[in-house]
Amino acid sequence: MDLKWFRVPKDIVFGQGTLGYLSTISGKKAVLVTGGNSMKKFGFLNQAKEELEKGGMEVMTIDGVEPNPSIDTVVDGGRKMTEFNPDWIIAIGGGSALDAAKIMWVYYEYPETKFEDLVAGKFPILRKKAKLIAIPSTSGTASEITAFSVITDTANKLKYPLVSYEITPDIAILDPIIPSKTPAYITANTGMDVMTHAIESYTSNAATCYTKPLSMESIKMVYESLIPAYENGEDLKARENMHNASTLSGMAFTSASLGIVHSMAHKIGGELGITHGLANAVLLPYIIEYNRKSTDGFSEIEKMLGVDDIVATVKNMNQKVGIPLSLKEIDEVDISEDKFKAILERMSLNAFNDPCTLTNPRDTSSEEIKELYLAAYYGTTAKNI
């Protein structure tokens, strides 16, 4: 049986002011899960709480989810939820908050869950106690729509992409007013994360006639709207386009999966702490050079965009939004040559074993991934790998 799936949340609520939808849901208790201070600073966390209270709910907040949520964070969050016993879990914030809430949900409903079982894809049946609403504050991870969550094992410096349709949110709320407050550099990193999702899902060896149109429309929207959103955060039309593009690409990759850009970004992020979207953006043009020997997908993308070279186009977009063209130029963390080479072998093997490698359009090896890391580090070509 050639059985394939296409699954997304039951409801996707989108448009300006849709945070108010929270006042319409029924229940007794809700827990808000968020990250740092931005949702508090701009009043969105308080607004979400007020909307829930309008609907008659008692509300608790779990905040302080770190940029790379750890196993300890999600286990502790599940424990706090068990004490409060909510009907609804509402994740509001960046992808980290949304990813964390998904796995907190697992530990709330099943406190004895073993993390290694989740890594192996053995998820229990959820919705015994609560349902999940996801409200993204950035236009990037698409966690509001996907069956994915990335959780970090801080002791071993490994990021684990956890996958199960059980953790797909029940409702996604896409209010473009929320990401309009996002700083320009985050707009850049998350925006190129969307482009990576869209391109990788389009060229995935698991792409279908259901996913490809979504991927292609997302590519077009990012190409047209990322730079305007970066240059003027208050451009709500560009913000809305980017927010919807993120979700469209998520609808595609939650079914088609991704490729080795993500395999490699997961591992270098876990090793060195590089922001996920930034790692994707820098790696993307090198992996396109490498993968295009095995798929016509990139030529199809070029034709749709009306460009001659998708690699040059991606690099040009990176430059226009302040993203460097090589890993060695990244300055948000220490990525010295000695540090990079010390982890290269281990990182390459771990990237090869990442689940996203399975749907890469070209068969690869840990040795070729190593060569790709080196090309991306030094800014050389990957055409000959």
HELIX and SHEET records of a PDB file:
HELIX    1   1 THR A   18  THR A   24  5                                   7    
HELIX    2   2 SER A   38  LYS A   41  1                                   4    
HELIX    3   3 PHE A   44  LYS A   54  1                                  11    
HELIX    4   4 ILE A   71  PHE A   84  1                                  14    
HELIX    5   5 GLY A   95  GLU A  109  1                                  15    
HELIX    6   6 PHE A  115  VAL A  119  1                                   5    
HELIX    7   7 TYR A  165  ILE A  167  5                                   3    
HELIX    8   8 PRO A  179  LYS A  181  5                                   3    
HELIX    9   9 ALA A  184  THR A  203  1                                  20    
HELIX   10  10 LYS A  212  GLU A  231  1                                  20    
HELIX   11  11 LEU A  236  ALA A  256  1                                  21    
HELIX   12  12 ILE A  260  LEU A  272  1                                  13    
HELIX   13  13 HIS A  276  ASN A  291  1                                  16    
HELIX   14  14 ARG A  292  SER A  294  5                                   3    
HELIX   15  15 GLY A  297  LEU A  305  1                                   9    
HELIX   16  16 ILE A  310  LYS A  320  1                                  11    
HELIX   17  17 LEU A  327  GLU A  329  5                                   3    
HELIX   18  18 GLU A  337  PHE A  352  1                                  16    
HELIX   19  19 PRO A  355  THR A  359  5                                   5    
HELIX   20  20 SER A  366  TYR A  378  1                                  13    
SHEET    1   A 6 ASP A  11  PHE A  14  0                                        
SHEET    2   A 6 ILE A 171  LEU A 174  1                                        
SHEET    3   A 6 LYS A 131  PRO A 136  1                                        
SHEET    4   A 6 TRP A  88  GLY A  93  1                                        
SHEET    5   A 6 LYS A  29  VAL A  33  1                                        
SHEET    6   A 6 GLU A  58  ILE A  62  1                                        
SHEET    1   B 2 PHE A 148  ASP A 153  0                                        
SHEET    2   B 2 LEU A 158  VAL A 163 -1                                        
END                                                                             
